[in-house]
């Protein structure tokens, strides 16, 4: 397929190419200029990282619209293949069905409307319709939206005490980072892999911690061989030492058995620490879960540690360096909670 430009058209396109060097329109202009030079279509597609269908589409649009309207035309998504009603049906289908591969959406469109899209064309269309390809959100199958809403009402009362200076509020939880590198998303050259060294071990570092909801760089930690009632008591003793003048120390925690241990609760009877239990299956309401996620992203998922000793040192050193991450951590404990409801997720 060849394109023959007039001298004014060629000059206009070269000018547009320079103006749009960092924009999507640059590729559309370059395709036409290369075809005008006699370059094979398949070679152009390969060099520019396009599929041949996309190049054909650009050529057809240029021939139909001319230079002036070519870049203004909404090529991504190839809108004219579907009517407004069909586009609405497509949105409804993608929202209702879990599609993990663009090919399955292509098959559905071909089966339902006898319309064929290239992968890149359909990807562009989905983006323009407001969809994005990302990880799904896990929702515990027994999550109760009503119980979570009631908890947030109770939490608002506790926060009012904290804001008046009468109490402090912590979120507690245990984590067990495993000594092994995890694959993560990163920017890589197209068509190339980004190798990440791993180890075969499954040894863990056991952490029992409490995060100050209003001072996110204040995280009290008990590293232990086993997270249990004794470890939790040691953590609570740190809380008492950190806030000797507070009439009440609220600790939001989940329903792990060690928090409800009889000996621990007997020890707490005359202490200012008050455990506030989350509704079952509600990790989304525990602020320290965001802190653990940040720890994984910053220390665990991106660095290879050959020995468990190196891994343990890096994890524990993170807690000593918390002020360095103050700006990032400050954005974590916002009181904006997403209530999970297993009834609406099914």
C-alpha positions as CSV (number, residue, x, y, z in Angstrom):
1,X,0.0,0.0,0.0
2,X,1.5,3.3,-1.1
3,X,0.6,6.9,-0.3
4,X,1.5,9.8,-2.7
5,X,1.6,13.2,-1.1
6,X,1.8,16.5,-2.8
7,X,4.7,18.8,-1.9
8,X,2.4,21.1,0.3
9,X,0.9,18.0,2.1
10,X,4.4,16.6,2.7
11,X,5.6,19.9,4.1
12,X,2.5,20.3,6.3
13,X,2.9,16.8,7.7
14,X,6.6,17.3,8.4
15,X,5.7,20.4,10.4
16,X,3.1,18.5,12.3
17,X,5.5,15.7,13.0
18,X,7.9,18.1,14.7
19,X,5.1,19.8,16.7
20,X,3.7,16.5,17.9
21,X,7.0,14.7,18.7
22,X,5.9,13.8,22.2
23,X,2.2,13.2,21.4
24,X,0.2,10.3,20.1
25,X,-0.4,12.2,16.8
26,X,3.3,11.8,16.0
27,X,2.9,8.2,15.1
28,X,-0.1,8.9,12.9
29,X,1.8,11.5,10.9
30,X,5.0,9.4,10.7
31,X,3.0,6.4,9.3
32,X,1.9,8.5,6.3
33,X,5.3,10.0,5.7
34,X,7.0,6.6,5.7
35,X,4.4,5.2,3.2
36,X,5.0,8.3,1.0
37,X,8.6,7.3,0.9
38,X,7.7,3.8,-0.2
39,X,8.4,1.9,2.9
40,X,6.5,-1.5,3.2
41,X,3.5,-1.4,5.4
42,X,4.6,-4.5,7.4
43,X,8.0,-2.9,8.0
44,X,6.4,0.4,9.3
45,X,4.2,-1.5,11.6
46,X,7.1,-3.5,13.0
47,X,9.4,-0.4,13.4
48,X,6.7,1.7,15.1
49,X,5.4,-1.1,17.4
50,X,1.9,-1.2,15.7
51,X,-0.1,-3.9,14.2
52,X,-0.8,-3.9,10.5
53,X,-4.6,-3.3,11.0
54,X,-3.8,0.0,12.8
55,X,-1.6,1.1,9.9
56,X,-4.3,0.3,7.4
57,X,-6.8,2.2,9.6
58,X,-4.5,5.3,9.6
59,X,-4.1,5.1,5.8
60,X,-7.9,4.8,5.2
61,X,-8.6,7.7,7.6
62,X,-6.0,9.9,5.8
63,X,-7.4,9.1,2.4
64,X,-11.0,9.8,3.5
65,X,-10.4,12.9,5.7
66,X,-7.4,14.6,4.2
67,X,-4.5,16.3,6.0
68,X,-6.5,19.0,7.8
69,X,-9.0,16.6,9.5
70,X,-6.7,13.6,9.8
71,X,-5.3,14.3,13.3
72,X,-8.6,15.6,14.6
73,X,-10.4,12.4,13.8
74,X,-10.9,10.0,16.7
75,X,-9.1,7.0,15.4
76,X,-8.3,5.3,18.7
77,X,-11.1,2.8,19.4
78,X,-12.5,3.0,15.9
79,X,-15.9,4.3,17.1
80,X,-17.8,3.9,13.9
81,X,-17.9,0.2,14.1
82,X,-20.5,0.3,17.0
83,X,-23.6,2.3,17.5
84,X,-24.2,4.2,20.7
85,X,-26.6,1.5,21.9
86,X,-23.9,-1.2,21.1
87,X,-21.3,0.8,23.0
88,X,-23.6,1.0,26.0
89,X,-24.1,-2.8,25.8
90,X,-20.4,-3.3,25.7
91,X,-19.9,-1.2,28.8
92,X,-22.6,-3.2,30.6
93,X,-21.0,-6.5,29.5
94,X,-17.5,-5.5,30.7
95,X,-18.9,-4.3,34.1
96,X,-20.9,-7.5,34.6
97,X,-18.4,-10.0,33.4
98,X,-14.8,-10.5,34.6
99,X,-12.6,-10.3,31.5
100,X,-9.0,-11.1,32.1
101,X,-8.0,-11.0,28.4
102,X,-8.9,-8.5,25.7
103,X,-9.3,-11.5,23.3
104,X,-12.4,-12.6,25.2
105,X,-14.0,-9.2,24.7
106,X,-13.1,-9.4,21.0
107,X,-14.8,-12.8,20.8
108,X,-17.9,-11.5,22.5
109,X,-18.1,-8.5,20.1
110,X,-17.6,-10.8,17.1
111,X,-20.2,-13.3,18.4
112,X,-22.8,-10.6,19.4
113,X,-22.4,-8.0,16.7
114,X,-20.2,-9.6,14.1
115,X,-17.7,-6.8,14.5
116,X,-14.0,-7.4,14.4
117,X,-11.5,-5.3,16.4
118,X,-7.7,-5.6,16.5
119,X,-6.3,-6.0,20.0
120,X,-4.9,-2.5,20.0
121,X,-8.1,-1.0,18.5
122,X,-10.2,-2.6,21.2
123,X,-7.8,-1.6,23.9
124,X,-8.0,2.0,22.8
125,X,-11.8,1.8,22.7
126,X,-12.0,0.4,26.2
127,X,-9.7,3.2,27.5
128,X,-11.8,5.8,25.9
129,X,-14.9,4.2,27.4
130,X,-13.4,4.7,30.9
131,X,-12.0,1.2,31.5
132,X,-8.5,0.3,32.6
133,X,-6.6,-3.0,33.0
134,X,-5.6,-3.4,36.7
135,X,-5.6,-5.9,39.5
136,X,-8.9,-7.0,40.9
137,X,-9.7,-6.1,44.5
138,X,-10.1,-9.1,46.9
139,X,-13.3,-8.9,49.0
140,X,-13.8,-11.4,51.9
141,X,-16.9,-13.4,51.0
142,X,-18.3,-12.7,54.5
143,X,-17.7,-9.0,54.6
144,X,-20.7,-7.2,56.2
145,X,-21.2,-3.6,55.0
146,X,-23.7,-2.9,57.8
147,X,-21.3,-4.0,60.6
148,X,-18.5,-2.0,59.0
149,X,-20.7,1.1,58.9
150,X,-21.6,0.7,62.6
151,X,-17.9,0.4,63.4
152,X,-17.1,3.6,61.6
153,X,-19.7,5.4,63.6
154,X,-18.1,4.1,66.8
155,X,-14.7,5.1,65.5
156,X,-15.9,8.7,65.0
157,X,-16.6,8.9,68.7
158,X,-13.2,7.6,69.6
159,X,-11.5,10.1,67.2
160,X,-13.4,12.9,68.8
161,X,-11.8,12.0,72.1
162,X,-8.3,11.9,70.5
163,X,-8.8,15.3,68.8
164,X,-9.7,16.8,72.2
165,X,-6.4,15.5,73.6
166,X,-8.1,13.0,75.9
167,X,-6.7,9.8,74.3
168,X,-4.5,8.4,71.6
169,X,-5.5,6.0,68.8
170,X,-3.5,3.1,67.5
171,X,-4.1,0.4,64.9
172,X,-2.4,-3.0,65.7
173,X,-1.7,-6.0,63.6
174,X,0.9,-8.7,63.0
175,X,2.8,-9.2,59.8
176,X,5.1,-12.1,58.7
177,X,7.3,-10.9,55.8
178,X,8.8,-13.9,53.9
179,X,12.4,-14.0,52.9
180,X,11.8,-14.1,49.2
181,X,11.7,-11.6,46.4
182,X,8.2,-11.0,44.9
183,X,7.7,-10.1,41.3
184,X,6.2,-6.6,41.0
185,X,5.3,-4.2,38.3
186,X,8.0,-2.0,36.8
187,X,8.8,-0.1,33.7
188,X,10.5,-2.3,31.1
189,X,11.5,-2.0,27.5
190,X,8.8,-3.4,25.2
191,X,9.4,-7.0,24.3
192,X,12.0,-7.5,27.0
193,X,11.9,-9.2,30.4
194,X,13.2,-7.7,33.6
195,X,14.7,-10.5,35.6
196,X,14.6,-10.4,39.4
197,X,16.7,-12.7,41.5
198,X,14.8,-14.9,44.0
199,X,15.7,-17.4,46.7
200,X,14.1,-20.7,47.5
201,X,13.6,-20.1,51.3
202,X,10.4,-19.5,53.1
203,X,11.8,-18.2,56.4
204,X,9.8,-15.4,58.0
205,X,10.3,-12.3,60.2
206,X,7.5,-12.1,62.7
207,X,6.4,-8.6,63.5
208,X,3.8,-7.4,66.0
209,X,3.2,-3.7,65.6
210,X,0.9,-0.7,66.5
211,X,0.6,2.4,64.3
212,X,-0.3,5.8,65.7
213,X,-3.3,7.0,63.6
214,X,-2.3,10.6,64.0
215,X,1.5,10.3,64.0
216,X,2.2,7.7,61.2
217,X,6.0,7.7,61.8
218,X,5.3,6.5,65.3
219,X,5.1,2.7,65.0
220,X,5.8,0.6,68.0
221,X,7.2,-2.9,67.2
222,X,7.8,-6.2,68.9
223,X,9.8,-8.6,66.8
224,X,9.2,-12.1,68.0
225,X,9.6,-15.8,67.2
226,X,5.8,-16.2,67.5
227,X,3.0,-13.6,67.6
228,X,0.9,-14.4,70.6
229,X,-0.6,-13.0,73.8
230,X,2.9,-12.6,75.3
231,X,4.2,-10.7,72.3
232,X,1.1,-8.5,72.4
233,X,1.6,-7.7,76.0
234,X,5.1,-6.6,75.3
235,X,3.8,-4.3,72.6
236,X,1.2,-2.9,74.9
237,X,3.8,-2.2,77.5
238,X,5.6,-0.1,74.9
239,X,2.3,1.8,74.4
240,X,2.0,2.5,78.1
241,X,5.6,3.8,78.3
242,X,5.1,6.0,75.2
243,X,1.9,7.6,76.7
244,X,2.2,7.7,80.5
245,X,0.0,10.8,80.7
246,X,-3.0,9.6,78.6
247,X,-6.2,8.5,80.3
248,X,-7.1,6.2,77.4
249,X,-5.1,4.4,74.7
250,X,-7.4,3.0,72.1
251,X,-6.1,0.0,70.1
252,X,-8.0,-1.0,67.0
253,X,-7.3,-4.7,66.3
254,X,-8.8,-7.6,64.5
255,X,-10.3,-10.7,66.1
256,X,-7.1,-12.8,66.3
257,X,-7.3,-15.1,69.3
258,X,-4.2,-13.6,71.1
259,X,-6.0,-10.3,71.4
260,X,-8.8,-12.0,73.3
261,X,-6.5,-14.2,75.4
262,X,-7.9,-14.4,79.0
263,X,-4.5,-13.7,80.6
264,X,-4.0,-10.7,78.4
265,X,-7.5,-9.3,79.1
266,X,-7.0,-9.8,82.8
267,X,-3.7,-7.9,82.6
268,X,-5.5,-5.1,80.8
269,X,-8.2,-4.8,83.4
270,X,-6.5,-1.9,85.3
271,X,-4.7,-0.4,82.4
272,X,-5.8,2.6,80.2
273,X,-5.5,0.5,77.1
274,X,-8.9,-0.3,75.5
275,X,-9.0,-2.8,72.7
276,X,-11.5,-1.9,69.9
277,X,-12.3,-4.9,67.8
278,X,-12.9,-4.6,64.1
279,X,-15.9,-6.3,62.5
280,X,-15.0,-9.8,61.2
281,X,-13.4,-9.9,57.7
282,X,-12.7,-6.2,57.6
283,X,-8.9,-5.7,56.9
284,X,-10.0,-2.6,54.9
285,X,-10.7,-0.8,58.1
286,X,-7.4,-1.4,59.7
287,X,-5.0,1.5,58.9
288,X,-1.9,-0.5,59.6
289,X,-2.6,-2.7,56.6
290,X,-1.7,0.3,54.5
291,X,1.6,0.5,56.4
292,X,2.4,-3.2,55.8
293,X,1.7,-2.7,52.1
294,X,4.1,0.3,52.0
295,X,6.7,-1.8,53.8
296,X,6.4,-4.5,51.1
297,X,6.6,-2.0,48.3
298,X,9.6,-0.1,49.7
299,X,11.7,-2.9,51.2
300,X,10.5,-6.3,50.3
301,X,9.3,-6.5,46.7
302,X,12.0,-4.5,45.0
303,X,15.3,-5.8,46.5
304,X,17.0,-9.1,46.5
305,X,18.4,-10.3,49.9
306,X,20.6,-13.4,49.6
307,X,20.4,-14.4,53.3
308,X,17.6,-14.2,55.8
309,X,20.0,-12.1,58.0
310,X,20.2,-9.5,55.3
311,X,16.5,-9.6,54.8
312,X,15.7,-9.3,58.6
313,X,18.2,-6.4,58.9
314,X,16.6,-4.5,56.1
315,X,13.1,-5.0,57.5
316,X,14.0,-3.9,61.0
317,X,16.1,-1.0,59.7
318,X,13.0,0.3,58.0
319,X,11.4,1.0,61.3
320,X,14.5,3.0,62.4
321,X,14.2,5.1,59.3
322,X,10.5,5.9,59.4
323,X,11.1,9.7,59.6
324,X,12.8,9.5,56.1
325,X,9.5,8.2,54.8
326,X,7.4,10.8,56.7
327,X,5.9,12.4,53.6
328,X,4.7,9.1,52.1
329,X,3.5,7.7,55.4
330,X,1.5,10.9,56.1
331,X,-0.8,10.0,53.2
332,X,-1.6,6.5,54.5
333,X,-3.7,7.0,57.7
334,X,-6.4,9.2,56.1
335,X,-9.8,8.4,57.6
336,X,-11.2,7.6,54.2
337,X,-12.4,4.0,54.4
338,X,-13.9,1.9,51.6
339,X,-16.6,-0.3,53.0
340,X,-16.6,-3.8,51.5
341,X,-19.8,-5.7,50.9
342,X,-19.7,-9.3,49.8
343,X,-23.3,-9.0,48.6
344,X,-22.6,-6.5,45.9
345,X,-19.3,-8.1,44.9
346,X,-20.8,-11.4,43.9
